[in-house]
Amino acid sequence: MTTIKDSVHDHIEVQGVAAALLDTPPVQRLRHVSQLGTVTLVYPSANHTRFEHSLGVYHLADRALSHLGIEGQQAERVRAAALLHDVGHSPYSHNVEEVVYRRTGKYHDDVEGLLGEGPVARVLSEHGLNPDRVAGLVAGEGELGQLVSGELDVDRMDYLVRDAHHTGVPYGTIDHERLIRELSFVDGELVLDEGNVQTAESLLLARALMNPTVYQHHVARIAKSMLRRGTERLLATTDATAEELRRWDDSDLLVALRRCEETSGYARRLTQRDLYKRAVWAERRAVPDDLLEADRETIGGLERDIAGAANVDGDAVVLDVPDEPSMTESSSRVLVNGEVRRLGEQSTLVNAIRAAQRDQWRLGVYAPADESERVGEAAIRELGLDLDGARVRDVRPGIHATLDEFN
């Protein structure tokens, strides 16, 4: 058994298959993959890694298994999946995941190919575990897969607390101990026992508060957009493949960006925090519906149109259209009067949070500081933004099509 001191959970005891997996290269790579990617450019102390988080998820999974009375090979399979659940992450975590997915068809939880061969497969086989079944748990398959990837999963419980701890914000604080104590299975569904509607709501509220403050902070979004642009250019102009990039760590990607002439400018700006600025920051009501459905090719064309209208270089415009807000936690299941109900059906808080998420949604257009005003004016015309219902503030540089900045 190995005991590891953790900044969130204090001492974590790692044993069995998890202890054997700990020093395999795929798990150790996670020491060099940042948990929050570009968020560290907003919160300097947010420099924790996927390795720490994976240990935390393993620890909470172990606690949940003990509470649920699950033992033997079944439990070992879940512990292995908990420790391995993030080995599919590419550099900078979610920041370039879409770039990788467009070329490989794989998201970070598609780990079957990564677990099926090499040292991880060897360790799993030595402990009598089928790598494919472990990969299935990582993807949330089966009853026990809900513990690793689901609405009430231990992944969410750890990252909310850990991200709040390292950023220093209070919003992600949840009672994960109670959440684990109140878990049970009813007809194959993972639910929270009677009297825990507010406990389920705490997960929902924590995520809703962390989103605009941490995960969707505008500086982190700008840096992420620049990193994606640089990564796309790297894959288009060098021999590097998305499959190879998927196995790199943060440093590997940054060095590759620096060495490539076409991407070295992005690497310099990211390293020196010389980021683009907001040229437009538009609320949902100002954005045409068809723009929300635009694919990557369409967005690229719009970026070129804006650059042409503003008479700036094509690289000077980044259009950032986030997905419509989602709230997975609202599907959490709770027991109410002996009946399993979705939290969204039981909690009056859900609709309020949905409305708040919609209000917080912003479309961004980013450009170098000295060109952002021209780009902002051109973007409003080219994108057909309807600003009649939202006041505009010229903050030089940039144009903010928002209401909340005036309240």
N, C-alpha and C positions, 0 to 999 in steps of 0.2 A: 504493500500500500504506500502511496505517495501523498503527503499532505502539503498543500499549496496555500500560501497566504494570499487572500484576495481582498481588493479594496472595497468590495461591496458585501460579500457574504462571509467575510473573515476567513476561517480555515475551511478549505475544501479537501475532502479525502477522496483520492482517486485510486480505484482498485479494479481488479479483474481485467476485462478486455479494454476498458478505457485507459488504464495505466499502460497497457502494452501499446495502445495506439498513440499515446501522447507524444512519443519521440519519432513518429514516422514523418517523412518529409512533407506530405500534404498538410498535416496538422501543424507542423512547425512553420510552414510558410505563412500561416495566419498571424504569426507574430509581426509580420511585415505588411499586413493589409489593414489599413485604418478602418475602424468601425464606422466612423461618420464621414469619411472622405473629406470633402472641402469645407465641412462645418468647422474644422480647426482654424480656418481663416477668419472665422467670426468669434469662436470661443477657443482661445489658445490652449486651454487645458484639456480640450476634447481630443486628446491624442491617444486614446485607448484603442486596442486592436481587436480584431476578430478572434484572436486566440483567447484573450481574457473572457470575451463574451461566450465563447464555446465552452469554456470551463464553467462559467456561471449557469449555462443552459444544462450542462451535464449535472451540476449540483442540484438544481431545482427538479430535474427529471428524476434523479435518485430519490429526492424527498417525496415526490408525488407517487412514485412506485411503491415506496414504503407505506405511505398513507393508504393507497389503494389495495395493498396486500398482494401485489404482483411480484412473483419471484422467479428464480430459475433462468432458463434460456430466454424466455419471453422478456424478462427484465433486462438481461444483458444486451439483448438486441436493441431495446429502447435506449439504454445508456450509450451504446456505440453510436446510434443514430444521433443522439443529442450532441455528443462530442464532435461528430463528423458533419453536422447539418450545414456548416458554412464552408466546407472545403471547395465547393463549386464557385465561390465568389471570385470575381476577377479583381484586378487592382482598383483601389479606391472604392471598394464595395459596390454599392448600387450605382455609382456615378457613371460608369461606362457599360453597365449591364445591357442597356438597350442596343448599344453599338455591337456588342458581342452577339446578342440574340439575333439581330438582323442577318448575321453572317453564319451562325451555327445552328440556329433554332433552339438554343439551350439557354435557360435561365439558371440562376445560381443553385436552385434545388434539383436540377437535373444532374444527379451525381452518379448514376448507374455506371457510366463508363469510367469514372474516376475511382470507384470502389472495386471494380471487377478485376483489376490486375495490379501488380506491383506490391509494395510493402503493406498497404492497407488490406488488400485482399488476403495476403498471407496471414496477417494477424487475425483477421476475422475467421478464416478457415481453421487456424490453430485453436480457436476458442469455440469451434463447432457452429459458427454463424454463417449463414448464406449471405454473401455481399448484396445480391439482388433484393433480398428481403429487407436488409438494412436500408438500402437506397429507397425502397418503397416507403419505409417509415419516414425518411427525410422528406419525401414528397407528400406526406400526409395520408398515405394509403392505410386502410384498415382501421379497426377500432383504436389501437394503440398509437397509430400515426397521428391521431388528434392531439396527443400530448406534445408531439414535436412540431407539428405544423397544423394549426387550426385556430378557431376563434378564441379558445382558452389555453393556448399553448404556452409552454414554459419559455420558449424563445421570446415572446412578447413580454412576459413578466420580467425577464432579465434585462432586455435592452432598454426598456423604459426607465427602470431604476438606475441602470448603469450609465445611460446617456445623461440623465438628469444629474447624477453624481459628478460626472466629469465635466459637464458644461457649467455646473454650478447653479442651474435653474431649479426651482422647486416643483415644477409642474408634473414631472414624471413619477413623483413619489406615489407608490401604491403599496398596499398591504399584501405583498406576495405570499407571506406566510399564511395568512387567512385564506387567500385564494387557493392555495394548495390543499389546506386542511378541509376545505369545503367541496373539493372535487369528488365526483362519483360518476359511475357509468349507469345509465338507464336505457335499456333496450339498445345497447351498443353506441349510445350517444354520450359524449362527455358533457356533464352538466354541473352547475353549482347547486348545492342542496338548498332546501327551503330557507327563506329568510335572507337570501343573499342577492336580491336585486340590486341593492346599493353597492355591494361588492363588485358585481359585474359592471355597474355604471362607472366605478372608479377606473377600470381599464379604459373604458370609452372616453371618459373625461381627460384622463392623463394623456392619451394619444392626441385628442383634439387640441389640448393646450400646447403640447410639444410641437405640433406641426408648424404653426406659423412662427413660433419662437425659435425653434431649432432646425427641424428638418426642411422647412420651406423658407428659411430666412433668405432675404433677397441677395445678400452677398454670397451665400453658399450656392444659390441657384445660378448666379452669374458665373462663378468659378467652375461649377459643374458643367455649364454650357460650353465654356471655353475648353475644358478638359475633353469633353465629348468631341468638339470640333477638331481639336488637335489629334485625338485618337483616330477619328475617321480619316483624317488626312494621312496619318501615319500608315494605316492599313492600305490606303489607296496608292501610296507612292513608294512603298518599300516592299521587301519580300516577307515581312512579318505577316502572319496569319492570325485570324481571330482565335483559332484553337490554341495557338502558341500563347497569344496574349492572355488568354483565359487562365493560364497557369503562372503568369508573372506575378510579382508583388508590386507594391507602389513604386519602389525605387527602380525596378526594371523598366516600368513604363515611363517614368520621368526621364531616365537616362536615354531611352530610345527617342523620346520627343526632343531632347537636347541635341542628339547626334544627327537628326534628320533636318536638313536645311529648310524644308517646307513647314516644319513644326517647331523649330527652335524658338520662334517668337512667342508661341503659346507657353512653352516651357519656361522661358525667362519671365513672362508676366506672372505665371502661377507661382514661381519660386520667389519672386520679389513682391508678390501681392500687388502688382500693378494691374489691377483688374479693369475690365470694361465697366461702364456706368449705365444706369438705367436711362434709356432714351424715352421709353414709354413704359408705364406701369398701369395697366388698364384693368378695371374691375369687370366682372362677368357681364354686366348689363351693356357694356360698351362694345362687346365683341360679337361679330356675326356668327350665327350658329355653325355655318359650314366651315369656318376656320377651326372650330374645335375638333372637327373630324379630319383635318388635313394630315396626309401622310408625310413621310420624310422628304419625298421628292417634291411635293407641293410646297412644303415649308422652305426647301432650298431655293425653289423658284421665286418665292415671295421675298426671300432675303436678297436675291439678286435684283429684283425689281426695286426694292427699297434703296439698295446701294446705288443703283443707277439714277433713281430720282433725286437722291441726296448728293450725287456726284462724289461718291467716296469709293474706296477699294472694296471689293466684294467681301474680303475678310473682316471688314469693319462693322458688319451687321450680323447679329445673332438674334433669331426669333425663337422665343421660348414659350411654347404653348403646353401648359401642363394638362394632364388628364383631368377629367371631371372628378370632383372629390368623391371618395369612397369611404365606407365605414364598416370594415369587416367585423369589428367588435359588436355591432348591433345585431349580428346573427348568433351571438353567444346564447347558450341555452341555460335556462334557470328553472328550478322546480318551484311552482306556485300552486299551493293547495293540492299537491300531489301530481300536478300536471306539468309536463315539459313544455315550456313556452320560449319563443325567441325573445330576446331582450327588446328588440324593436317593437314587439307587440305589447310589451308590458310596461316599458319605461316611457314616461312623458318627456324625459330628458333627450331622448334620441332625436326627435324632430327639431328641437331647439339647436342641438349640435349640428344637425344637417344644415340648418339655415345659416349657422355661424360659419361653417365650412364654405358654403357657397359665397357668403359675403367676403371671406378671406381670400378667395381664389383671385389670382392676378395673371394676366398675360404680360410677358416682358419682352421688350426689344432692347438689346444692349449694344453699346458701341464705345470706342475709345472716348475719353473725356472731352477732347477738343473737337470731336465730331458728333457728339451725342445730340446736340440741339437740332442740327440739320437732319440727322437720322430720325429723330423723334417726329419732326414735322412731316417728313416724307412717309414715315410708317403709318401715321394717322390717315393720310390720303390713300396710300396703296392698299392698306388692310381694310379700309372702309369702316374704321372705328366710329361708332355713333356716340359722340360725347355730349349730346344734348341733355342726356339724363344724368351726367356726371360732370362736376366742375373740373376744370383743368388748371393745374398749377405749373407754371414755368419756373423750375428750380435752378436752371442754368448750372450744370448741364442737365438736360433731360426734361421730359414732360410727364407728369404723373396724372393719369386719368383716374382719379380716385375721389371718394367722398370722405373716407375716414380721416384723411390728413387735415381736414378742415374742422373736425369735431373736437 
